[in-house]
Amino acid sequence: MRTFVLIGFLLLFAGVLFAGCNQPPAGGSQATPTPAATPAPATEQDLKLAYDSLSQKFGNSGPMKLSYAFTMDFGEQSALGLSKVDMDMGLYMLSEQKSKTVVSMAVLGQNITSAVYNLDGKSVTCTESAMLAQPVQCELGKEAASSGTPGVEVKKLDEMFTDFKITALPAKSPAGRPAQCFLLEFKGKDLKDKSQFGSSFEEGGSIENYSFTEEICLDSEKGFASSMDLKTKVYSELSKEETNGMGFSMELESFSAAVSETDLALPMPFGVMSENEGAECSKDTIKMKIVPFAEISGKQAVLQIGIPQYSGTTATMQVQQEKTITLPAMEQFKESELSISPDSQLSGSVMLSLCIEKDCISSTCTVAGESAAGTEPAVSPESICPLLTVKDQCEIDITGDEVKDCTWDATAAACKAAGE
C-alpha cells in the first residue's frame, strides 16, 4: 500500500500581528499635557509587514513539541461519502534541520499513523497500521526535504502569492498561549507555486478553480500556528457554480520545549524508496532494493519466499522457502540492491518478506517471462462487480497485478448474471 498524506499544506502560513503605540512628548512640570494620539487603523501593508516579521521567528524558535486537534472537512467534494474526519496531529522540532510531523486517524475501524521525518534534508515517511502487509513501512522520499518542519513552509506573503487580502482578527489564546490572528483571502490562480497542490484537490480539478479563506492565529512568542480554519470554494466549469471544497481546522492542545533525539528516531532500520515498484524475479534470482536508515551492513537477515493465498481481495503468504543471508556493505540513506538465489526455482506470483530481527518489509513479484494467470485464483463476479463503477475500471488491481485479459463487455455480462 502506497503511503498517502492527507495534509498537503499544514501550517503553510506563519506570522503575527504586532502593534505600536505613540508616546506623548516628554516635558517639564509646567508643560501642558498633550493627549495621546489615537493609533491609526493598521493598513493592509502594515499587517503584511507584521505577518512577515514573525514568520521568520518560527524556524529559529528552538526545540518544541506541539499537539493539535485536527479536523479534515471534505465538503461537497468527497467521493467516499465522508463529511468530516477527526485526527490527532503532532509537530516535533529539534532544530530547523531535524523535525517530524505525525498524523493519526481511524479508517474503516483501523488506526493509521503517518509520520514525515525531516532528517538533515532527507525526507522519510513511515506509516503504521494493521491494514498494511507489515505493521510499519518506511519510505525515503526521492526529493530532499526542505528546511523547516515537514508541512511548514515559512515564507513571506509576497513569495507565496501574486495577490491576496489580509485583515486583522481578534486575538485568541489557544492552549493558554497568547496569539494574534489574521484572515487571509486568496485564489488558487494567485499562488506562485501551484505544483505542491497537484494531488491535493483531485476532485475539483485544477487548483486555479479554487478560492480560499483562512483564519490563522500565531503564537506571540514562537511564531507557530496555534489555530487554523481553512475553507475552500470550488468553481465548476461545467455547472458554472461554486461548491464547498475540502478544508480543515486545527487548534493547539499542548506545547512543550522538551524534545530529544529519541522523539525523532525512525521506527525501522531500513525501508524502500518512495517510488519502489517491488522486487524483480526470475526462476533463479530475486532482486530486492532496500534503503538502510541505520548501520545494518554485515547483519543477518531472513528472507521468506512464498505464494499468495487469497480471501476475497486480501492476500496472505504461504511460506515455501526461507533463507538466511548476510547483508553486504551498504551506505545509509542510499538505495542498495540485494541479489538472492532461491533454493528452488520460482514460478508465477511470488510474495517476499525480508526481516532483520523483528523489522520486516514485504514485496511481490511475478517471474519474468511467465503469465501469472494460471497461478492466481479465479475472481468471482461477486467480488469484482462492486469495484467496477465506470467502464475504464475494467482493468483493476485485484491481486497485485493488472487483470490484463479483462474486457468490459465480458465483465458486464458476468455482473449481470451475478445480479449486480
Buried (B, 14 or more C-beta within 10 A) or exposed (E): EEBEBBBBBBBBBBBBBBEEEEEEEEEEEEEEEEEEEEEEEBEEEBBBBBBBBBBBBBBEBEBBBBBBEBBBBBBEBBEEEEEEBEBBBBBBBBBBBBBBBBBBBEEEEEEBBBBBBBBEEBBBBBBBBEBBBBBBBBBBBEEEBEBBBBBBBBBBBEEBBEEBEBEBEEEBBBBEBBBBBBBBEBBBBBBEEEEEBEEBBEBBBBBBBBBBBBBBBBBBBBBBBBBBBBBBBBBEEEEEEBBBBBBBBBBBBEBEEEBEEEBBEBBBBBBBBBEBEBBBBBEEBBEBBBBBBBEBEEBEBBBBBBBBEBEEEEBEBEEBEEBEBEBEEBEBBEBBEBEBEBEEEBBBBBBBBBBBEEBBBBBBBBBEEBEBEEBBEEBEBEBBBEEBEEEEEBBBEBBBBEBEEBEBEEBBEBBEEEEB
